[in-house]
Amino acid sequence: METSVKNPKNPILLKAVLGITLALLALRFVFKDAIPYFGFQETTFHEYWNVKWWLIGHITGGLLALVIGPLQFWPYFRNTYVTTHRLLGRVYLLSILFASLCAIYIIFVIDYGD
């Protein structure tokens, strides 16, 4: 007897639920973990106070990528606005590069007490 996994009855509903769940998790992360750093209070930064601008660069690049990323994979946007899609793809890559370089700098500068 052959067993097979059947497709869900409504894949659009499954995609919508997954998309909404991911969006809510992303919003929770942004408001709980990222936005407080833009208050520029030393109590928020802790050991990162001396590299606060590098951390802000890392967070900003990551937030930009977090906003642009879903648009890049949305078929309607990708197929309708090809030029904008390509431009945002370049901005996405540059924001990831910028956030990564800032993180690498922070890694080598901060003394974690090890």
MDAnalysis code that builds the backbone (N, CA, C; Angstrom):
import MDAnalysis as mda
import numpy as np

u = mda.Universe.empty(342, n_residues=114, atom_resindex=np.repeat(np.arange(114), 3), trajectory=True)
u.add_TopologyAttr("name", ["N", "CA", "C"] * 114)
u.add_TopologyAttr("resid", np.arange(1, 115))
u.add_TopologyAttr("resname", ["MET", "GLU", "THR", "SER", "VAL", "LYS", "ASN", "PRO", "LYS", "ASN", "PRO", "ILE", "LEU", "LEU", "LYS", "ALA", "VAL", "LEU", "GLY", "ILE", "THR", "LEU", "ALA", "LEU", "LEU", "ALA", "LEU", "ARG", "PHE", "VAL", "PHE", "LYS", "ASP", "ALA", "ILE", "PRO", "TYR", "PHE", "GLY", "PHE", "GLN", "GLU", "THR", "THR", "PHE", "HIS", "GLU", "TYR", "TRP", "ASN", "VAL", "LYS", "TRP", "TRP", "LEU", "ILE", "GLY", "HIS", "ILE", "THR", "GLY", "GLY", "LEU", "LEU", "ALA", "LEU", "VAL", "ILE", "GLY", "PRO", "LEU", "GLN", "PHE", "TRP", "PRO", "TYR", "PHE", "ARG", "ASN", "THR", "TYR", "VAL", "THR", "THR", "HIS", "ARG", "LEU", "LEU", "GLY", "ARG", "VAL", "TYR", "LEU", "LEU", "SER", "ILE", "LEU", "PHE", "ALA", "SER", "LEU", "CYS", "ALA", "ILE", "TYR", "ILE", "ILE", "PHE", "VAL", "ILE", "ASP", "TYR", "GLY", "ASP"])
u.atoms.positions = np.array([
    [0.840, -1.172, 0.000],
    [0.000, 0.000, 0.000],
    [0.892, 1.244, 0.000],
    [0.579, 2.174, -0.863],
    [1.394, 3.378, -1.014],
    [0.882, 4.471, -0.084],
    [1.812, 5.079, 0.650],
    [1.427, 6.192, 1.511],
    [1.969, 7.466, 0.913],
    [1.180, 8.481, 0.948],
    [1.628, 9.768, 0.434],
    [1.074, 10.870, 1.318],
    [1.797, 11.967, 1.339],
    [1.357, 13.133, 2.094],
    [0.517, 13.975, 1.155],
    [-0.710, 14.236, 1.550],
    [-1.601, 15.021, 0.705],
    [-1.355, 16.505, 0.941],
    [-1.589, 17.280, -0.107],
    [-1.478, 18.724, 0.012],
    [-2.580, 19.244, 0.918],
    [-2.306, 20.314, 1.630],
    [-3.357, 20.886, 2.464],
    [-4.533, 21.334, 1.587],
    [-5.709, 21.322, 2.164],
    [-6.917, 21.685, 1.423],
    [-6.855, 23.117, 0.905],
    [-6.285, 24.011, 1.697],
    [-6.244, 25.410, 1.310],
    [-4.839, 25.972, 1.526],
    [-3.953, 25.844, 0.536],
    [-2.569, 26.321, 0.732],
    [-2.492, 27.831, 0.911],
    [-3.457, 28.571, 0.378],
    [-3.443, 30.024, 0.540],
    [-3.666, 30.379, 2.006],
    [-4.570, 29.672, 2.658],
    [-4.818, 29.907, 4.081],
    [-3.581, 29.566, 4.907],
    [-2.933, 28.470, 4.573],
    [-1.716, 28.080, 5.285],
    [-0.623, 29.140, 5.118],
    [-0.455, 29.643, 3.891],
    [0.539, 30.696, 3.642],
    [0.188, 31.969, 4.401],
    [-1.088, 32.307, 4.446],
    [-1.517, 33.509, 5.155],
    [-1.240, 33.389, 6.649],
    [-1.561, 32.253, 7.224],
    [-1.318, 32.037, 8.658],
    [0.178, 32.082, 8.952],
    [0.962, 31.437, 8.105],
    [2.414, 31.452, 8.289],
    [2.966, 32.873, 8.146],
    [2.506, 33.598, 7.147],
    [2.964, 34.971, 6.936],
    [2.610, 35.886, 8.085],
    [1.391, 35.769, 8.576],
    [0.960, 36.601, 9.708],
    [1.753, 36.245, 10.963],
    [1.997, 34.973, 11.185],
    [2.783, 34.545, 12.344],
    [4.199, 35.106, 12.279],
    [4.829, 34.999, 11.105],
    [6.184, 35.541, 10.951],
    [6.202, 37.055, 11.125],
    [5.196, 37.733, 10.580],
    [5.126, 39.193, 10.723],
    [4.976, 39.595, 12.183],
    [4.139, 38.881, 12.922],
    [3.959, 39.193, 14.342],
    [5.230, 38.942, 15.146],
    [5.931, 37.859, 14.834],
    [7.214, 37.597, 15.509],
    [8.241, 38.674, 15.185],
    [8.271, 39.102, 13.926],
    [9.209, 40.161, 13.527],
    [8.873, 41.469, 14.242],
    [7.588, 41.814, 14.298],
    [7.189, 43.040, 15.000],
    [7.523, 42.983, 16.479],
    [7.321, 41.826, 17.087],
    [7.670, 41.662, 18.500],
    [9.164, 41.892, 18.704],
    [9.971, 41.306, 17.829],
    [11.417, 41.477, 17.928],
    [11.802, 42.948, 17.758],
    [11.233, 43.602, 16.761],
    [11.592, 44.996, 16.481],
    [11.258, 45.881, 17.674],
    [10.040, 45.771, 18.191],
    [9.632, 46.667, 19.272],
    [10.242, 46.302, 20.614],
    [10.478, 45.026, 20.859],
    [11.023, 44.620, 22.159],
    [12.549, 44.697, 22.203],
    [13.211, 44.296, 21.111],
    [14.664, 44.148, 21.157],
    [15.450, 45.188, 20.360],
    [14.886, 45.777, 19.322],
    [15.661, 46.681, 18.470],
    [15.390, 48.154, 18.765],
    [14.147, 48.544, 18.797],
    [13.779, 49.953, 18.965],
    [14.326, 50.574, 20.255],
    [14.372, 49.860, 21.380],
    [14.894, 50.504, 22.602],
    [16.299, 51.086, 22.449],
    [17.108, 50.559, 21.547],
    [18.462, 51.090, 21.371],
    [18.458, 52.493, 20.772],
    [17.389, 52.870, 20.099],
    [17.332, 54.199, 19.515],
    [17.015, 55.276, 20.545],
    [16.834, 54.883, 21.813],
    [16.682, 55.842, 22.900],
    [18.018, 56.380, 23.380],
    [19.110, 55.742, 22.972],
    [20.478, 56.150, 23.297],
    [20.701, 56.336, 24.793],
    [20.218, 55.388, 25.591],
    [20.471, 55.415, 27.028],
    [21.534, 54.374, 27.342],
    [22.490, 54.769, 28.145],
    [23.602, 53.880, 28.470],
    [23.127, 52.610, 29.162],
    [22.034, 52.689, 29.900],
    [21.508, 51.507, 30.580],
    [20.978, 50.466, 29.588],
    [20.589, 50.905, 28.407],
    [20.117, 49.971, 27.381],
    [21.285, 49.276, 26.693],
    [22.348, 50.005, 26.446],
    [23.487, 49.477, 25.693],
    [24.405, 48.580, 26.522],
    [24.466, 48.797, 27.829],
    [25.360, 48.037, 28.708],
    [26.795, 48.082, 28.191],
    [27.390, 46.905, 27.917],
    [28.794, 46.865, 27.482],
    [28.996, 47.367, 26.056],
    [27.927, 47.626, 25.345],
    [28.036, 48.103, 23.964],
    [28.031, 49.631, 23.858],
    [28.060, 50.324, 24.983],
    [27.981, 51.782, 24.960],
    [29.115, 52.402, 24.148],
    [30.314, 51.847, 24.254],
    [31.459, 52.419, 23.527],
    [31.392, 52.178, 22.024],
    [30.563, 51.264, 21.600],
    [30.414, 50.987, 20.164],
    [28.966, 51.215, 19.738],
    [28.325, 52.189, 20.387],
    [26.890, 52.404, 20.158],
    [26.563, 52.707, 18.705],
    [27.407, 53.469, 18.019],
    [27.100, 53.824, 16.626],
    [27.249, 52.616, 15.707],
    [28.178, 51.732, 16.019],
    [28.314, 50.499, 15.245],
    [27.106, 49.589, 15.479],
    [26.628, 49.556, 16.725],
    [25.447, 48.748, 17.027],
    [24.198, 49.333, 16.364],
    [24.078, 50.654, 16.365],
    [22.952, 51.300, 15.674],
    [23.020, 50.999, 14.176],
    [24.216, 51.003, 13.603],
    [24.377, 50.642, 12.184],
    [23.956, 49.209, 11.922],
    [24.332, 48.318, 12.837],
    [23.954, 46.908, 12.707],
    [22.435, 46.747, 12.782],
    [21.816, 47.408, 13.738],
    [20.373, 47.309, 13.912],
    [19.639, 47.940, 12.733],
    [20.104, 49.097, 12.269],
    [19.452, 49.782, 11.155],
    [19.526, 48.953, 9.884],
    [20.690, 48.402, 9.594],
    [20.830, 47.545, 8.418],
    [19.928, 46.326, 8.502],
    [19.846, 45.739, 9.685],
    [18.986, 44.577, 9.879],
    [17.510, 44.918, 9.740],
    [17.105, 46.063, 10.290],
    [15.706, 46.478, 10.170],
    [15.331, 46.745, 8.716],
    [16.231, 47.381, 7.991],
    [15.976, 47.651, 6.578],
    [15.817, 46.343, 5.800],
    [16.673, 45.391, 6.077],
    [16.569, 44.084, 5.418],
    [15.288, 43.366, 5.824],
    [14.895, 43.509, 7.077],
    [13.678, 42.870, 7.564],
    [12.435, 43.433, 6.878],
    [12.461, 44.714, 6.545],
    [11.332, 45.340, 5.864],
    [11.317, 45.000, 4.376],
    [12.485, 45.024, 3.742],
    [12.573, 44.804, 2.303],
    [12.420, 43.327, 1.940],
    [12.930, 42.443, 2.760],
    [12.950, 41.019, 2.447],
    [11.627, 40.413, 2.002],
    [10.548, 40.593, 2.763],
    [9.280, 39.997, 2.338],
    [8.780, 40.508, 0.991],
    [9.025, 41.781, 0.700],
    [8.609, 42.320, -0.603],
    [9.312, 41.599, -1.748],
    [10.551, 41.255, -1.533],
    [11.333, 40.612, -2.588],
    [10.791, 39.231, -2.953],
    [10.137, 38.571, -2.029],
    [9.631, 37.223, -2.282],
    [8.140, 37.190, -2.604],
    [7.493, 38.335, -2.612],
    [6.075, 38.412, -2.928],
    [5.919, 38.409, -4.445],
    [5.364, 37.357, -5.016],
    [5.300, 37.230, -6.475],
    [4.604, 38.404, -7.171],
    [3.529, 38.924, -6.603],
    [2.832, 40.050, -7.238],
    [3.757, 41.258, -7.355],
    [4.427, 41.603, -6.259],
    [5.337, 42.751, -6.273],
    [6.499, 42.514, -7.232],
    [7.066, 41.319, -7.159],
    [8.221, 40.978, -7.990],
    [7.887, 41.052, -9.479],
    [6.715, 40.584, -9.872],
    [6.347, 40.545, -11.280],
    [5.771, 41.865, -11.798],
    [5.158, 42.641, -10.925],
    [4.540, 43.889, -11.345],
    [5.529, 45.049, -11.357],
    [6.394, 45.098, -10.386],
    [7.335, 46.215, -10.236],
    [8.768, 45.694, -10.376],
    [9.120, 45.273, -11.561],
    [10.413, 44.625, -11.796],
    [11.575, 45.563, -11.480],
    [11.494, 46.798, -11.954],
    [12.589, 47.754, -11.724],
    [12.756, 48.037, -10.233],
    [11.650, 48.253, -9.540],
    [11.709, 48.508, -8.094],
    [12.228, 47.278, -7.362],
    [11.795, 46.101, -7.812],
    [12.258, 44.847, -7.209],
    [13.783, 44.741, -7.304],
    [14.313, 45.061, -8.463],
    [15.776, 44.981, -8.644],
    [16.508, 46.022, -7.804],
    [15.969, 47.224, -7.748],
    [16.584, 48.270, -6.936],
    [16.558, 47.884, -5.456],
    [15.408, 47.399, -4.991],
    [15.312, 46.987, -3.595],
    [16.195, 45.778, -3.295],
    [16.418, 44.946, -4.296],
    [17.336, 43.826, -4.116],
    [18.744, 44.314, -3.827],
    [19.152, 45.357, -4.539],
    [20.483, 45.938, -4.289],
    [20.550, 46.600, -2.911],
    [19.484, 47.322, -2.555],
    [19.431, 47.951, -1.229],
    [19.458, 46.883, -0.141],
    [18.732, 45.794, -0.359],
    [18.706, 44.681, 0.590],
    [20.112, 44.128, 0.801],
    [20.809, 43.849, -0.304],
    [22.167, 43.307, -0.186],
    [23.114, 44.275, 0.511],
    [23.010, 45.560, 0.188],
    [23.865, 46.561, 0.841],
    [23.545, 46.684, 2.332],
    [22.261, 46.587, 2.683],
    [21.911, 46.679, 4.102],
    [22.429, 45.470, 4.875],
    [22.380, 44.290, 4.269],
    [22.934, 43.095, 4.904],
    [24.455, 43.239, 5.047],
    [25.109, 43.730, 4.012],
    [26.561, 43.933, 4.069],
    [26.917, 44.924, 5.169],
    [26.191, 46.042, 5.219],
    [26.455, 47.068, 6.221],
    [26.246, 46.524, 7.638],
    [25.121, 45.835, 7.855],
    [24.837, 45.265, 9.177],
    [25.892, 44.232, 9.564],
    [26.336, 43.444, 8.605],
    [27.347, 42.415, 8.874],
    [28.692, 43.034, 9.224],
    [29.102, 44.055, 8.482],
    [30.383, 44.713, 8.772],
    [30.370, 45.369, 10.153],
    [29.249, 45.986, 10.497],
    [29.130, 46.578, 11.834],
    [29.229, 45.506, 12.912],
    [28.588, 44.370, 12.689],
    [28.635, 43.277, 13.668],
    [30.051, 42.724, 13.792],
    [30.743, 42.577, 12.688],
    [32.116, 42.062, 12.719],
    [33.024, 43.005, 13.506],
    [32.849, 44.313, 13.291],
    [33.636, 45.283, 14.045],
    [33.367, 45.129, 15.547],
    [32.094, 45.029, 15.901],
    [31.727, 44.904, 17.314],
    [32.337, 43.641, 17.935],
    [32.329, 42.558, 17.191],
    [32.887, 41.298, 17.686],
    [34.345, 41.452, 18.084],
    [35.113, 42.165, 17.262],
    [36.551, 42.289, 17.522],
    [36.897, 43.371, 18.547],
    [35.990, 44.298, 18.821],
    [36.282, 45.402, 19.719],
    [35.825, 45.131, 21.148],
    [34.698, 44.472, 21.309],
    [34.131, 44.272, 22.648],
    [34.883, 43.164, 23.389],
    [35.204, 43.451, 24.645],
    [35.814, 42.454, 25.523],
    [34.690, 41.807, 26.324],
    [34.450, 40.549, 26.058],
    [33.362, 39.839, 26.709],
    [33.789, 39.199, 28.031],
    [35.006, 39.442, 28.457],
    [35.464, 38.959, 29.754],
    [35.849, 37.500, 29.758],
    [36.132, 36.932, 28.613],
    [36.549, 35.515, 28.563],
    [38.009, 35.345, 28.845],
])
